[in-house]
Amino acid sequence: MIYSPNVNKICGLCQMAHKSENDNVYCDLKKVNIPLNTEGCDKFKYDILKRHVRRMKRLKTDFNPEDFSL
């Protein structure tokens, strides 16, 4: 869940991490580039805006009146 206290501690979702080149993030605390999916450290602070959200599929909208007749 997004608001669950049991969020996976991944460096890519931390407030202290900033996007860097390739699949790396720059950690403000450690002052180094770290792979995106590295497990977070003890100073991990979850940033909800960095979470990747899967979008819903587009619904079929090309209905005509015959679809609703009984």
Sine and cosine of phi, psi and omega as CSV:
sin_phi,cos_phi,sin_psi,cos_psi,sin_omega,cos_omega
0.00,0.00,0.44,-0.90,-0.02,-1.00
-0.93,0.36,-0.69,0.73,-0.08,-1.00
-0.99,-0.14,0.18,0.98,-0.03,-1.00
-0.94,0.33,0.59,-0.80,0.07,-1.00
-0.95,0.30,-0.18,0.98,-0.03,-1.00
-0.99,-0.13,0.73,0.69,-0.01,-1.00
-0.97,0.26,0.64,-0.77,0.07,-1.00
-0.90,0.44,0.79,-0.62,-0.01,-1.00
-0.99,0.13,1.00,-0.07,0.00,-1.00
-0.87,-0.49,0.73,-0.69,-0.06,-1.00
-0.83,0.56,-0.50,0.86,-0.01,-1.00
-0.93,0.38,-0.29,0.96,0.00,-1.00
-0.96,-0.26,0.15,0.99,-0.06,-1.00
-1.00,0.03,0.54,-0.84,0.05,-1.00
-0.92,0.39,-0.43,0.90,-0.06,-1.00
-1.00,0.09,-0.11,0.99,-0.05,-1.00
-0.98,-0.18,0.66,-0.75,0.02,-1.00
-0.79,-0.61,0.64,-0.76,-0.06,-1.00
-0.85,0.53,0.71,-0.70,0.02,-1.00
-0.83,-0.56,-0.23,-0.97,-0.02,-1.00
-0.94,0.35,0.41,-0.91,0.00,-1.00
0.84,0.55,-0.72,-0.70,0.01,-1.00
-0.96,-0.27,0.68,0.73,-0.01,-1.00
-0.89,-0.45,0.36,-0.93,0.14,-0.99
-0.80,-0.60,0.51,-0.86,0.06,-1.00
-0.99,-0.12,0.83,-0.56,-0.02,-1.00
-1.00,-0.04,0.83,-0.55,0.02,-1.00
-0.93,0.36,-0.47,0.88,-0.02,-1.00
-0.98,0.20,-0.72,0.69,-0.05,-1.00
-1.00,0.04,-0.29,0.96,0.00,-1.00
0.87,0.49,0.62,0.78,0.03,-1.00
-0.62,-0.78,0.31,-0.95,0.14,-0.99
-0.99,0.13,0.70,-0.71,-0.05,-1.00
-0.78,-0.63,0.59,-0.81,0.11,-0.99
-0.84,0.54,0.56,-0.83,-0.12,-0.99
-0.83,0.55,-0.66,0.75,-0.10,-0.99
-0.99,-0.10,0.35,0.94,0.03,-1.00
-0.94,0.35,0.58,-0.82,0.03,-1.00
-0.92,0.39,0.68,-0.73,-0.07,-1.00
-0.93,0.36,0.33,-0.94,0.00,-1.00
-1.00,-0.02,-0.15,-0.99,-0.03,-1.00
-0.94,0.35,-0.38,0.93,-0.02,-1.00
-1.00,0.01,0.24,0.97,-0.06,-1.00
-0.86,0.51,0.78,-0.63,0.11,-0.99
-0.80,-0.60,0.87,-0.49,-0.09,-1.00
-0.94,0.34,0.75,-0.66,0.08,-1.00
-0.90,-0.44,0.95,-0.32,-0.08,-1.00
-0.90,0.43,-0.45,0.89,-0.04,-1.00
-0.96,0.28,-0.26,0.97,0.02,-1.00
-1.00,-0.01,-0.08,1.00,-0.02,-1.00
-0.96,0.26,0.69,-0.72,0.05,-1.00
-0.98,0.19,0.81,-0.59,-0.04,-1.00
-0.96,-0.30,0.78,-0.62,0.07,-1.00
-0.99,0.11,0.77,-0.63,-0.02,-1.00
-1.00,0.08,0.46,-0.89,0.05,-1.00
-0.95,0.30,0.48,-0.88,0.10,-1.00
-0.92,0.38,0.49,-0.87,0.05,-1.00
-0.96,0.30,0.71,-0.71,-0.03,-1.00
-0.99,0.17,0.43,-0.90,0.04,-1.00
-0.94,0.35,0.85,-0.53,-0.06,-1.00
-0.84,-0.54,0.16,0.99,-0.01,-1.00
-1.00,-0.08,0.81,0.59,0.02,-1.00
-0.99,0.15,0.43,-0.90,0.13,-0.99
-0.77,-0.64,0.25,-0.97,-0.07,-1.00
-0.83,0.55,-0.45,0.89,0.01,-1.00
-0.92,0.40,-0.44,0.90,0.02,-1.00
-0.92,0.39,-0.40,0.91,-0.08,-1.00
-0.96,-0.27,0.03,1.00,-0.01,-1.00
-0.99,0.16,0.49,-0.87,-0.01,-1.00
-0.99,-0.15,0.00,0.00,0.00,0.00
